[in-house]
Amino acid sequence: MDRISTSPDVMRVAKMIDHSLLRPELTTEGLVAGCAVAARYDVASVCVKPADVSRAVKELAGTDVLISTVVGFPHGSSLASVKTAEAGAALADGARELDMVLNIGRLRDGDDAAVVDDIRGVVRVAHEAGGIVKVIFENAYLSTEEKIRACRLTELAEAEYVKTSTGFAPGGATLEDVRLMRAQVPAHMKVKAAGGVRTLDLLLEMVEAGAERFGATATATILDDLAARLAVATS
């Protein structure tokens, strides 16, 4: 399928987006249509449910769009061993980026060792397969102190990203949280904002705050808006 735009600015923003196809009611037809959108806009990745990874790999063969999937989603409450097994299965099916939910309850308990072990198991299998891990905090349920501690523990577990939200909690990404997370992790780690990033203006504000990747369902709306603004600016 033809690319929607060859503008360097549109291409750069597109490569900051993980096109999200995680709605529980999504059918195979919807998955195929979503993969076509991801290919058309040449986004960073398409983020699909674990059961959809192998089909997404097929749909996006020959493109530069990576396959990402979720682990322990959306509550993070699976056994660490189950998360590790889920991660391994997803990687074997062709996923290259894993968005895992940390164990929210253990974090709130102050059981830092359990949180690190939970993340580290997924990180280990991902790195063995050449993949990366984004750790979802689900900030709507956390205090500022807990968010800061989650950043530190994610760094200890050697994941690549800290991520604000699943998009399935009462609240999603906020500028305040993105700024906080960016300030708490080292430069080699990145911040992903997800949950409610539906407009170009908000995405750009999030970039200024320190986010480098976004989970989005409104991919076409965001990138079409950018292309239209650039066309007006150069006309």
DRENPA-3360 file (N, C-alpha, C; in nm, 2 decimals, always signed):
BEGIN
1 = MDRISTSP = +0.08/-0.12/+0.00/+0.00/+0.00/+0.00/+0.09/+0.12/+0.00 ~ +0.05/+0.23/-0.07/+0.13/+0.35/-0.08/+0.13/+0.42/+0.05 ~ +0.25/+0.48/+0.08/+0.26/+0.57/+0.19/+0.17/+0.69/+0.18 ~ +0.12/+0.73/+0.29/+0.03/+0.85/+0.29/+0.10/+0.98/+0.27 ~ +0.23/+0.99/+0.31/+0.30/+1.11/+0.30/+0.45/+1.08/+0.30 ~ +0.52/+1.15/+0.22/+0.67/+1.14/+0.22/+0.74/+1.26/+0.28 ~ +0.66/+1.35/+0.35/+0.71/+1.46/+0.42/+0.80/+1.41/+0.53 ~ +0.93/+1.46/+0.54/+1.01/+1.41/+0.65/+0.95/+1.44/+0.79;
9 = DVMRVAKM = +0.88/+1.55/+0.81/+0.82/+1.58/+0.94/+0.71/+1.48/+0.97 ~ +0.63/+1.44/+0.87/+0.52/+1.35/+0.89/+0.58/+1.21/+0.92 ~ +0.69/+1.17/+0.85/+0.75/+1.05/+0.86/+0.81/+1.04/+1.00 ~ +0.87/+1.14/+1.05/+0.94/+1.14/+1.18/+0.83/+1.12/+1.29 ~ +0.72/+1.19/+1.28/+0.62/+1.18/+1.38/+0.55/+1.04/+1.37 ~ +0.53/+0.99/+1.25/+0.48/+0.85/+1.24/+0.56/+0.75/+1.31 ~ +0.69/+0.77/+1.30/+0.78/+0.67/+1.37/+0.79/+0.69/+1.52 ~ +0.71/+0.77/+1.57/+0.69/+0.79/+1.72/+0.56/+0.72/+1.77;
17 = IDHSLLRP = +0.49/+0.66/+1.67/+0.35/+0.61/+1.71/+0.35/+0.46/+1.70 ~ +0.29/+0.40/+1.81/+0.25/+0.26/+1.81/+0.10/+0.26/+1.78 ~ +0.06/+0.21/+1.67/-0.08/+0.21/+1.63/-0.15/+0.10/+1.71 ~ -0.24/+0.14/+1.80/-0.30/+0.05/+1.90/-0.42/-0.02/+1.85 ~ -0.42/-0.16/+1.85/-0.53/-0.24/+1.81/-0.56/-0.34/+1.93 ~ -0.59/-0.28/+2.04/-0.61/-0.36/+2.16/-0.75/-0.37/+2.22 ~ -0.84/-0.31/+2.15/-0.98/-0.32/+2.20/-1.03/-0.46/+2.21 ~ -1.09/-0.50/+2.32/-1.13/-0.64/+2.34/-1.23/-0.69/+2.24;
25 = ELTTEGLV = -1.31/-0.60/+2.18/-1.41/-0.65/+2.08/-1.35/-0.65/+1.94 ~ -1.22/-0.62/+1.92/-1.17/-0.61/+1.78/-1.17/-0.75/+1.71 ~ -1.22/-0.75/+1.59/-1.23/-0.87/+1.52/-1.11/-0.89/+1.43 ~ -1.10/-1.00/+1.36/-0.99/-1.02/+1.26/-1.00/-0.92/+1.15 ~ -1.12/-0.89/+1.11/-1.14/-0.79/+1.00/-1.09/-0.65/+1.05 ~ -1.12/-0.62/+1.18/-1.07/-0.49/+1.23/-0.91/-0.49/+1.24 ~ -0.86/-0.61/+1.28/-0.71/-0.62/+1.29/-0.65/-0.59/+1.15 ~ -0.70/-0.66/+1.05/-0.65/-0.64/+0.92/-0.65/-0.50/+0.87;
33 = AGCAVAAR = -0.77/-0.43/+0.90/-0.79/-0.29/+0.86/-0.69/-0.20/+0.94 ~ -0.67/-0.23/+1.06/-0.57/-0.16/+1.14/-0.43/-0.17/+1.10 ~ -0.39/-0.29/+1.06/-0.26/-0.32/+1.01/-0.24/-0.24/+0.88 ~ -0.35/-0.23/+0.80/-0.34/-0.15/+0.67/-0.31/+0.00/+0.70 ~ -0.37/+0.05/+0.80/-0.35/+0.19/+0.85/-0.21/+0.20/+0.89 ~ -0.16/+0.11/+0.97/-0.02/+0.12/+1.02/+0.08/+0.12/+0.90 ~ +0.05/+0.03/+0.80/+0.14/+0.03/+0.69/+0.13/+0.15/+0.60 ~ +0.01/+0.20/+0.59/-0.01/+0.32/+0.51/+0.07/+0.44/+0.56;
41 = YDVASVCV = +0.07/+0.46/+0.69/+0.13/+0.57/+0.76/+0.28/+0.54/+0.80 ~ +0.32/+0.41/+0.79/+0.46/+0.37/+0.82/+0.49/+0.41/+0.96 ~ +0.41/+0.37/+1.06/+0.43/+0.40/+1.20/+0.54/+0.31/+1.25 ~ +0.58/+0.34/+1.38/+0.69/+0.26/+1.44/+0.65/+0.12/+1.46 ~ +0.53/+0.09/+1.51/+0.48/-0.04/+1.53/+0.33/-0.04/+1.53 ~ +0.27/-0.16/+1.52/+0.13/-0.19/+1.55/+0.13/-0.27/+1.68 ~ +0.05/-0.23/+1.77/+0.05/-0.29/+1.90/-0.08/-0.37/+1.91 ~ -0.07/-0.51/+1.91/-0.18/-0.60/+1.90/-0.19/-0.69/+2.02;
49 = KPADVSRA = -0.31/-0.75/+2.03/-0.33/-0.85/+2.14/-0.24/-0.97/+2.11 ~ -0.20/-1.04/+2.21/-0.11/-1.16/+2.19/-0.16/-1.26/+2.09 ~ -0.29/-1.28/+2.09/-0.35/-1.38/+2.00/-0.34/-1.33/+1.85 ~ -0.31/-1.20/+1.83/-0.31/-1.15/+1.70/-0.17/-1.13/+1.64 ~ -0.07/-1.16/+1.72/+0.06/-1.13/+1.67/+0.10/-1.20/+1.54 ~ +0.07/-1.33/+1.53/+0.11/-1.40/+1.41/+0.04/-1.35/+1.28 ~ -0.09/-1.31/+1.30/-0.16/-1.25/+1.19/-0.11/-1.11/+1.15 ~ -0.07/-1.03/+1.25/-0.02/-0.90/+1.22/+0.12/-0.92/+1.15;
57 = VKELAGTD = +0.20/-1.01/+1.19/+0.32/-1.04/+1.12/+0.30/-1.06/+0.97 ~ +0.20/-1.14/+0.94/+0.16/-1.18/+0.80/+0.12/-1.05/+0.73 ~ +0.03/-0.97/+0.79/-0.03/-0.85/+0.73/+0.08/-0.75/+0.70 ~ +0.18/-0.74/+0.78/+0.28/-0.63/+0.77/+0.41/-0.68/+0.71 ~ +0.41/-0.80/+0.66/+0.53/-0.85/+0.59/+0.57/-0.76/+0.48 ~ +0.70/-0.73/+0.47/+0.75/-0.64/+0.36/+0.74/-0.49/+0.39 ~ +0.70/-0.46/+0.52/+0.69/-0.32/+0.56/+0.80/-0.29/+0.66 ~ +0.82/-0.17/+0.70/+0.91/-0.13/+0.81/+0.84/-0.12/+0.95;
65 = VLISTVVG = +0.71/-0.16/+0.95/+0.63/-0.15/+1.07/+0.66/-0.28/+1.16 ~ +0.70/-0.25/+1.28/+0.73/-0.36/+1.38/+0.60/-0.41/+1.44 ~ +0.61/-0.53/+1.50/+0.50/-0.58/+1.57/+0.53/-0.57/+1.72 ~ +0.44/-0.51/+1.79/+0.45/-0.51/+1.94/+0.32/-0.57/+2.00 ~ +0.33/-0.62/+2.12/+0.22/-0.67/+2.18/+0.23/-0.65/+2.33 ~ +0.13/-0.69/+2.41/+0.12/-0.66/+2.55/+0.14/-0.79/+2.63 ~ +0.19/-0.77/+2.75/+0.21/-0.88/+2.85/+0.15/-0.84/+2.98 ~ +0.08/-0.94/+3.04/+0.02/-0.91/+3.17/-0.09/-0.80/+3.16;
73 = FPHGSSLA = -0.15/-0.79/+3.05/-0.24/-0.67/+3.02/-0.38/-0.71/+3.05 ~ -0.46/-0.61/+3.11/-0.42/-0.47/+3.14/-0.39/-0.45/+3.29 ~ -0.40/-0.55/+3.37/-0.39/-0.53/+3.52/-0.25/-0.56/+3.58 ~ -0.17/-0.63/+3.51/-0.04/-0.66/+3.56/-0.03/-0.76/+3.67 ~ -0.14/-0.83/+3.69/-0.15/-0.92/+3.81/-0.12/-1.07/+3.78 ~ -0.08/-1.10/+3.66/-0.04/-1.24/+3.64/+0.09/-1.28/+3.71 ~ +0.11/-1.41/+3.74/+0.23/-1.45/+3.80/+0.35/-1.41/+3.71 ~ +0.46/-1.38/+3.77/+0.58/-1.34/+3.69/+0.62/-1.45/+3.59;
81 = SVKTAEAG = +0.61/-1.58/+3.63/+0.64/-1.69/+3.54/+0.54/-1.69/+3.42 ~ +0.42/-1.65/+3.44/+0.32/-1.65/+3.34/+0.36/-1.54/+3.24 ~ +0.39/-1.42/+3.29/+0.43/-1.31/+3.21/+0.56/-1.35/+3.12 ~ +0.65/-1.41/+3.18/+0.77/-1.45/+3.11/+0.73/-1.55/+3.00 ~ +0.64/-1.65/+3.03/+0.60/-1.74/+2.92/+0.52/-1.67/+2.81 ~ +0.44/-1.57/+2.85/+0.36/-1.50/+2.75/+0.45/-1.42/+2.66 ~ +0.55/-1.36/+2.72/+0.65/-1.28/+2.64/+0.72/-1.37/+2.55 ~ +0.77/-1.49/+2.59/+0.84/-1.58/+2.50/+0.75/-1.63/+2.39;
89 = AALADGAR = +0.62/-1.66/+2.41/+0.53/-1.70/+2.31/+0.51/-1.59/+2.20 ~ +0.50/-1.46/+2.25/+0.48/-1.35/+2.16/+0.60/-1.33/+2.07 ~ +0.72/-1.34/+2.13/+0.84/-1.32/+2.06/+0.86/-1.43/+1.95 ~ +0.82/-1.55/+1.99/+0.83/-1.67/+1.90/+0.73/-1.65/+1.78 ~ +0.62/-1.58/+1.81/+0.52/-1.55/+1.70/+0.57/-1.43/+1.61 ~ +0.67/-1.36/+1.65/+0.72/-1.25/+1.57/+0.71/-1.11/+1.63 ~ +0.67/-1.10/+1.75/+0.67/-0.96/+1.81/+0.81/-0.92/+1.84 ~ +0.84/-0.79/+1.84/+0.97/-0.74/+1.86/+0.97/-0.64/+1.97;
97 = ELDMVLNI = +0.86/-0.59/+2.01/+0.85/-0.50/+2.12/+0.74/-0.54/+2.22 ~ +0.76/-0.54/+2.34/+0.67/-0.59/+2.44/+0.63/-0.48/+2.54 ~ +0.50/-0.45/+2.55/+0.45/-0.35/+2.65/+0.39/-0.43/+2.77 ~ +0.47/-0.44/+2.87/+0.42/-0.52/+2.99/+0.37/-0.43/+3.10 ~ +0.27/-0.48/+3.17/+0.22/-0.41/+3.29/+0.29/-0.46/+3.41 ~ +0.35/-0.37/+3.49/+0.41/-0.42/+3.61/+0.31/-0.46/+3.71 ~ +0.35/-0.53/+3.81/+0.26/-0.57/+3.92/+0.22/-0.45/+4.01 ~ +0.11/-0.39/+3.98/+0.07/-0.27/+4.04/+0.05/-0.28/+4.19;
105 = GRLRDGDD = -0.01/-0.39/+4.23/-0.03/-0.42/+4.37/+0.10/-0.43/+4.45 ~ +0.19/-0.51/+4.39/+0.32/-0.53/+4.46/+0.40/-0.40/+4.47 ~ +0.39/-0.31/+4.37/+0.45/-0.18/+4.37/+0.39/-0.10/+4.49 ~ +0.26/-0.10/+4.50/+0.20/-0.02/+4.61/+0.23/-0.09/+4.74 ~ +0.25/-0.22/+4.75/+0.29/-0.28/+4.87/+0.43/-0.24/+4.92 ~ +0.51/-0.19/+4.83/+0.65/-0.16/+4.86/+0.74/-0.28/+4.84 ~ +0.69/-0.38/+4.77/+0.77/-0.50/+4.75/+0.86/-0.48/+4.62 ~ +0.96/-0.40/+4.64/+1.04/-0.37/+4.52/+1.11/-0.49/+4.46;
113 = AAVVDDIR = +1.15/-0.58/+4.54/+1.22/-0.70/+4.48/+1.13/-0.78/+4.39 ~ +1.00/-0.79/+4.43/+0.90/-0.86/+4.34/+0.88/-0.79/+4.21 ~ +0.87/-0.65/+4.22/+0.85/-0.57/+4.10/+0.97/-0.59/+4.00 ~ +1.09/-0.58/+4.05/+1.21/-0.59/+3.97/+1.21/-0.73/+3.91 ~ +1.19/-0.83/+3.98/+1.19/-0.97/+3.93/+1.08/-0.99/+3.82 ~ +0.97/-0.93/+3.84/+0.86/-0.94/+3.75/+0.90/-0.88/+3.61 ~ +0.96/-0.76/+3.62/+1.00/-0.70/+3.50/+1.12/-0.77/+3.43 ~ +1.22/-0.81/+3.52/+1.34/-0.86/+3.47/+1.32/-0.99/+3.39;
121 = GVVRVAHE = +1.22/-1.07/+3.43/+1.20/-1.20/+3.36/+1.16/-1.17/+3.22 ~ +1.07/-1.07/+3.20/+1.03/-1.04/+3.06/+1.14/-0.97/+2.98 ~ +1.22/-0.89/+3.05/+1.33/-0.82/+2.98/+1.43/-0.93/+2.94 ~ +1.46/-1.03/+3.02/+1.55/-1.13/+2.98/+1.52/-1.20/+2.85 ~ +1.39/-1.25/+2.85/+1.35/-1.33/+2.73/+1.34/-1.23/+2.61 ~ +1.31/-1.11/+2.63/+1.30/-1.01/+2.52/+1.44/-0.99/+2.46 ~ +1.53/-0.96/+2.55/+1.67/-0.93/+2.50/+1.73/-1.05/+2.43 ~ +1.71/-1.17/+2.48/+1.76/-1.29/+2.42/+1.71/-1.30/+2.28;
129 = AGGIVKVI = +1.59/-1.25/+2.25/+1.53/-1.26/+2.11/+1.55/-1.13/+2.03 ~ +1.63/-1.04/+2.09/+1.65/-0.91/+2.02/+1.54/-0.81/+2.03 ~ +1.45/-0.83/+2.13/+1.34/-0.74/+2.14/+1.37/-0.64/+2.25 ~ +1.27/-0.55/+2.27/+1.28/-0.45/+2.37/+1.15/-0.45/+2.46 ~ +1.16/-0.39/+2.58/+1.04/-0.39/+2.67/+1.01/-0.25/+2.71 ~ +0.88/-0.22/+2.71/+0.82/-0.10/+2.76/+0.74/-0.14/+2.88 ~ +0.77/-0.07/+3.00/+0.70/-0.11/+3.12/+0.59/-0.01/+3.15 ~ +0.47/-0.06/+3.16/+0.35/+0.02/+3.18/+0.33/+0.03/+3.34;
137 = FENAYLST = +0.32/+0.16/+3.39/+0.30/+0.18/+3.53/+0.15/+0.18/+3.57 ~ +0.06/+0.23/+3.48/-0.08/+0.26/+3.51/-0.09/+0.37/+3.61 ~ -0.04/+0.49/+3.58/-0.02/+0.60/+3.67/-0.15/+0.64/+3.74 ~ -0.27/+0.61/+3.68/-0.39/+0.65/+3.74/-0.41/+0.59/+3.88 ~ -0.34/+0.48/+3.91/-0.35/+0.42/+4.04/-0.24/+0.45/+4.13 ~ -0.14/+0.53/+4.09/-0.02/+0.55/+4.17/+0.00/+0.69/+4.22 ~ +0.07/+0.70/+4.34/+0.11/+0.83/+4.39/+0.23/+0.87/+4.32 ~ +0.27/+1.00/+4.34/+0.39/+1.05/+4.28/+0.51/+0.97/+4.33;
145 = EEKIRACR = +0.52/+0.93/+4.46/+0.63/+0.85/+4.51/+0.63/+0.72/+4.44 ~ +0.52/+0.66/+4.42/+0.51/+0.53/+4.36/+0.56/+0.53/+4.21 ~ +0.52/+0.64/+4.14/+0.57/+0.66/+4.00/+0.72/+0.67/+4.00 ~ +0.77/+0.75/+4.09/+0.92/+0.77/+4.09/+0.99/+0.63/+4.12 ~ +0.93/+0.56/+4.22/+0.99/+0.43/+4.25/+0.98/+0.33/+4.13 ~ +0.87/+0.34/+4.06/+0.85/+0.25/+3.94/+0.96/+0.28/+3.84 ~ +0.99/+0.41/+3.82/+1.10/+0.45/+3.73/+1.23/+0.39/+3.77 ~ +1.26/+0.39/+3.89/+1.39/+0.34/+3.94/+1.39/+0.19/+3.93;
153 = LTELAEAE = +1.29/+0.12/+3.96/+1.28/-0.02/+3.95/+1.29/-0.07/+3.80 ~ +1.23/+0.00/+3.71/+1.23/-0.03/+3.57/+1.37/-0.02/+3.52 ~ +1.44/+0.09/+3.56/+1.58/+0.10/+3.53/+1.67/-0.01/+3.58 ~ +1.65/-0.05/+3.70/+1.72/-0.17/+3.76/+1.70/-0.29/+3.68 ~ +1.57/-0.31/+3.63/+1.54/-0.43/+3.55/+1.59/-0.42/+3.41 ~ +1.64/-0.31/+3.37/+1.71/-0.29/+3.24/+1.61/-0.29/+3.12 ~ +1.49/-0.24/+3.14/+1.39/-0.22/+3.03/+1.43/-0.09/+2.96 ~ +1.38/-0.08/+2.84/+1.41/+0.03/+2.75/+1.32/+0.15/+2.77;
161 = YVKTSTGF = +1.19/+0.13/+2.81/+1.09/+0.24/+2.82/+1.02/+0.23/+2.95 ~ +0.98/+0.35/+3.00/+0.87/+0.36/+3.09/+0.75/+0.41/+3.02 ~ +0.63/+0.36/+3.06/+0.51/+0.40/+2.99/+0.40/+0.43/+3.09 ~ +0.32/+0.54/+3.05/+0.23/+0.59/+3.15/+0.11/+0.50/+3.18 ~ +0.05/+0.44/+3.08/-0.08/+0.39/+3.10/-0.11/+0.28/+3.00 ~ -0.22/+0.20/+3.03/-0.27/+0.10/+2.93/-0.37/+0.16/+2.84 ~ -0.44/+0.27/+2.88/-0.55/+0.32/+2.80/-0.68/+0.26/+2.85 ~ -0.68/+0.17/+2.95/-0.80/+0.10/+3.00/-0.83/+0.13/+3.14;
169 = APGGATLE = -0.76/+0.23/+3.20/-0.78/+0.27/+3.34/-0.86/+0.40/+3.34 ~ -0.90/+0.45/+3.46/-0.98/+0.57/+3.47/-0.91/+0.69/+3.41 ~ -0.77/+0.69/+3.40/-0.70/+0.81/+3.35/-0.59/+0.76/+3.26 ~ -0.54/+0.84/+3.17/-0.43/+0.81/+3.08/-0.31/+0.90/+3.10 ~ -0.24/+0.92/+2.99/-0.12/+1.00/+2.99/-0.15/+1.15/+3.03 ~ -0.07/+1.21/+3.11/-0.07/+1.35/+3.14/+0.06/+1.41/+3.12 ~ +0.06/+1.54/+3.09/+0.19/+1.61/+3.07/+0.27/+1.60/+3.20 ~ +0.21/+1.62/+3.32/+0.28/+1.61/+3.44/+0.35/+1.48/+3.46;
177 = DVRLMRAQ = +0.28/+1.37/+3.43/+0.34/+1.24/+3.44/+0.46/+1.22/+3.35 ~ +0.44/+1.27/+3.22/+0.55/+1.25/+3.13/+0.67/+1.33/+3.17 ~ +0.66/+1.45/+3.22/+0.77/+1.53/+3.27/+0.84/+1.46/+3.39 ~ +0.75/+1.41/+3.48/+0.81/+1.34/+3.60/+0.89/+1.22/+3.56 ~ +0.83/+1.13/+3.47/+0.90/+1.01/+3.43/+1.03/+1.04/+3.35 ~ +1.03/+1.14/+3.27/+1.15/+1.18/+3.19/+1.26/+1.23/+3.29 ~ +1.22/+1.30/+3.39/+1.32/+1.35/+3.49/+1.38/+1.23/+3.57 ~ +1.30/+1.12/+3.59/+1.34/+1.02/+3.68/+1.42/+0.90/+3.61;
185 = VPAHMKVK = +1.43/+0.90/+3.48/+1.50/+0.79/+3.42/+1.62/+0.85/+3.34 ~ +1.73/+0.77/+3.32/+1.85/+0.82/+3.25/+1.82/+0.84/+3.11 ~ +1.91/+0.91/+3.04/+1.89/+0.95/+2.91/+1.88/+0.84/+2.81 ~ +1.94/+0.72/+2.84/+1.93/+0.61/+2.75/+1.79/+0.54/+2.75 ~ +1.71/+0.57/+2.85/+1.57/+0.52/+2.86/+1.48/+0.62/+2.80 ~ +1.36/+0.57/+2.75/+1.27/+0.65/+2.68/+1.13/+0.64/+2.75 ~ +1.05/+0.74/+2.72/+0.91/+0.75/+2.78/+0.81/+0.73/+2.67 ~ +0.71/+0.65/+2.70/+0.60/+0.63/+2.61/+0.47/+0.68/+2.68;
193 = AAGGVRTL = +0.40/+0.76/+2.61/+0.27/+0.81/+2.66/+0.16/+0.74/+2.59 ~ +0.06/+0.69/+2.66/-0.05/+0.62/+2.61/-0.18/+0.65/+2.69 ~ -0.29/+0.65/+2.62/-0.42/+0.68/+2.69/-0.46/+0.82/+2.67 ~ -0.54/+0.85/+2.57/-0.59/+0.98/+2.55/-0.52/+1.07/+2.46 ~ -0.41/+1.02/+2.40/-0.33/+1.11/+2.30/-0.40/+1.09/+2.17 ~ -0.50/+1.18/+2.14/-0.58/+1.17/+2.02/-0.57/+1.29/+1.93 ~ -0.49/+1.39/+1.96/-0.47/+1.51/+1.88/-0.33/+1.54/+1.85 ~ -0.30/+1.60/+1.74/-0.16/+1.64/+1.71/-0.11/+1.74/+1.81;
201 = DLLLEMVE = -0.19/+1.84/+1.85/-0.14/+1.93/+1.95/-0.10/+1.87/+2.08 ~ -0.18/+1.77/+2.13/-0.14/+1.71/+2.26/-0.02/+1.62/+2.23 ~ -0.01/+1.56/+2.12/+0.11/+1.48/+2.10/+0.24/+1.57/+2.10 ~ +0.23/+1.68/+2.03/+0.34/+1.77/+2.03/+0.38/+1.83/+2.17 ~ +0.28/+1.85/+2.25/+0.30/+1.89/+2.39/+0.37/+1.78/+2.46 ~ +0.33/+1.66/+2.44/+0.39/+1.55/+2.51/+0.54/+1.53/+2.46 ~ +0.57/+1.56/+2.34/+0.71/+1.55/+2.29/+0.79/+1.65/+2.36 ~ +0.74/+1.78/+2.38/+0.81/+1.88/+2.45/+0.83/+1.84/+2.60;
209 = AGAERFGA = +0.74/+1.76/+2.65/+0.75/+1.72/+2.79/+0.85/+1.60/+2.81 ~ +0.88/+1.54/+2.70/+0.98/+1.43/+2.70/+0.94/+1.30/+2.65 ~ +0.82/+1.28/+2.60/+0.78/+1.15/+2.54/+0.84/+1.13/+2.40 ~ +0.88/+1.01/+2.37/+0.94/+0.98/+2.24/+0.86/+0.87/+2.17 ~ +0.77/+0.81/+2.23/+0.68/+0.71/+2.17/+0.54/+0.73/+2.22 ~ +0.44/+0.70/+2.14/+0.30/+0.72/+2.18/+0.22/+0.59/+2.14 ~ +0.13/+0.56/+2.23/+0.02/+0.46/+2.19/-0.10/+0.54/+2.14 ~ -0.15/+0.51/+2.02/-0.26/+0.59/+1.97/-0.35/+0.50/+1.89;
217 = TATATILD = -0.48/+0.53/+1.90/-0.58/+0.48/+1.81/-0.61/+0.58/+1.70 ~ -0.59/+0.71/+1.73/-0.62/+0.82/+1.64/-0.50/+0.85/+1.54 ~ -0.43/+0.75/+1.50/-0.31/+0.77/+1.42/-0.34/+0.85/+1.29 ~ -0.44/+0.81/+1.22/-0.47/+0.88/+1.09/-0.51/+1.02/+1.12 ~ -0.59/+1.05/+1.22/-0.63/+1.19/+1.25/-0.51/+1.27/+1.28 ~ -0.42/+1.22/+1.36/-0.30/+1.30/+1.40/-0.21/+1.33/+1.28 ~ -0.18/+1.23/+1.20/-0.09/+1.25/+1.09/-0.15/+1.32/+0.98 ~ -0.27/+1.30/+0.95/-0.34/+1.38/+0.85/-0.34/+1.53/+0.89;
225 = DLAARLAV = -0.36/+1.56/+1.01/-0.36/+1.70/+1.06/-0.22/+1.76/+1.04 ~ -0.12/+1.68/+1.07/+0.01/+1.73/+1.05/+0.04/+1.76/+0.91 ~ +0.01/+1.67/+0.82/+0.03/+1.68/+0.68/-0.04/+1.81/+0.62 ~ -0.17/+1.83/+0.67/-0.25/+1.94/+0.63/-0.18/+2.07/+0.67 ~ -0.14/+2.08/+0.79/-0.07/+2.20/+0.85/+0.06/+2.23/+0.77 ~ +0.13/+2.13/+0.74/+0.26/+2.15/+0.66/+0.23/+2.20/+0.52 ~ +0.12/+2.14/+0.46/+0.08/+2.19/+0.33/+0.05/+2.33/+0.33 ~ -0.03/+2.38/+0.43/-0.07/+2.52/+0.44/+0.06/+2.61/+0.46;
233 = ATS = +0.15/+2.56/+0.54/+0.27/+2.64/+0.58/+0.36/+2.66/+0.46 ~ +0.36/+2.56/+0.36/+0.45/+2.57/+0.25/+0.38/+2.62/+0.12 ~ +0.25/+2.65/+0.13/+0.18/+2.69/+0.01/+0.19/+2.84/-0.02;
% end
